[in-house]
Amino acid sequence: MSAAGQVVSLPGPIPLSMRGPAPTRVVVGYGFWLFLLSDIIIFAVLFAAYAVLSGETNGGPAAAALFDKTHVFIETACLLASSVTCGFASLAVQRRDRIAAYLWMVITFILGAAFISLERSEFASMLAAGNRPSRSAFLSAFFTLVGTHGLHVTIGLCWLLVMTLQIATLGFLPMVQRRFFCFGLFWHALDIVWIGVFTIVYLGAR
């Protein structure tokens, strides 16, 4: 049956969100991809700013003197592992397997929270040593780029909690599955951005 036929067969008045030639899941997916594209543009600008300002230390410490690459590697491992567990959670939601969905969502949350905790400890140690964003253009660009990513991860963790509550109260309704699909896209996109941060900011430190 076509999408238009599905809409006509609905009982009662047709909700505004379901009117049109495309199914709701297609419209939601397309809209969320547009949102992710706008987010990627923001990060592209921040990467460009960091590339320009990374050498402007104003007599302060350079990147190589500040970063603990072992610490950052553990951060990266936590976030990349959370992307894998998020994928397993998405598959469990599609299967309507409540126990598996809860399990993988909890593991994803723990890994994401561990990443944020490690990032906060890195920021705290830098601030305690007097390496604040106001000290140099390099530090301003660093804190803005990495802090913006960390803010996105924190928002993602809050979103994951909301999704857990929605599955607990609403079950696996189509709208809940669509929302979790969007969450999965968001979370995987953050992993891709972090690979860029890890490669350009940390591995590229000189």
Sequence and secondary structure as in RCSB ss.txt:
>XXXX:A:sequence
MSAAGQVVSLPGPIPLSMRGPAPTRVVVGYGFWLFLLSDIIIFAVLFAAYAVLSGETNGGPAAAALFDKTHVFIE
TACLLASSVTCGFASLAVQRRDRIAAYLWMVITFILGAAFISLERSEFASMLAAGNRPSRSAFLSAFFTLVGTHG
LHVTIGLCWLLVMTLQIATLGFLPMVQRRFFCFGLFWHALDIVWIGVFTIVYLGAR
>XXXX:A:secstr
  HHHHHHTSSSS  GGG SSS HHHHHHHHHHHHHHHHHHHHHHHHHHHHHHTT  TTS  HHHH  HHHHHHH
HHHHHHHHHHHHHHHHHHHHT HHHHHHHHHHHHHHHHHHHHHHHHHHHHHHHTT  GGG HHHHHHHHHHHHHH
HHHHHHHHHHHHHHHHHHHH S HHHHHHHHHHHHHHHHHHHHHHHHIIIIIIT  
